[in-house]
Amino acid sequence: MDKHITKALKVLVTLLVAHIISACSNNTLPTATLHSSNTADVNSYKYLIGAGDVLNIFVWRNPEVSGSFVVRPDGMITTSLVEDIKVSGKTPTELARSIEEILATYLRDPIVTVTVNSFVGPFSEQIRVIGEAAQPQAINYTQHMTLLDVMIQVGGLTEFADGDDAVLVRMENGKQIQYEIMIDELLKNGEISANVDMLPGDIIIIPEAWF
């Protein structure tokens, strides 16, 4: 092939690729949504089932449809009678009543009990700690959990953390609210008044100190 033609083709391909990249770079992903928890205060908390939970479902007098089930990533389980049952976001009691309604098509007056063996819970209920924590991570919420409990689980602060400028992000009535929290005062000075109650879905952001 003529050298000039080959060079022209290379230039054309380069321009085409650049055009495609430019076109793609104009596309933006939608911002992630922070979901509100159903829990408005620590005393009203009820555990909600989430993906990864292990459920024991007992159907009275029907051992063939009873058993242990892992909640799939799509929030469903598969049983011997029903392939897809939506379970994520429900309490164990709510799920038991829902399964009774489903099984009533196949069984007479089914009585169902649901217990949870391995607790993960839905993402919307987990507490996330990001920034200058020793071990930033998502934590399963437990009723009456406090800021101190959370900081113990993440291993405290790094040496570069500015704990007293940390922020707690909480969804309230569909709105994102930010609260100042004093982690240094709590951990280093033992200021117990800085130990605040946590709620499902809280996000703790710990910035780096400016020296």
Secondary structure, DSSP 8 states (H G I E B T S, - for coil): --HHHHHHHHHHHHHHHHHHHHHHHT-----------S-SSGGG------TT-EEEEEETT-GGG-EEEE--TTSEE--SS-S-EE-TT--HHHHHHHHHHHHTTTSSS--EEEEEEE----GGG-EEEEESBSS-EEE---TT-BHHHHHHHTTSB-TTB-GGGEEEEEEETTEEEEEEE-HHHHHHS--GGG--B--TT-EEEE-B---
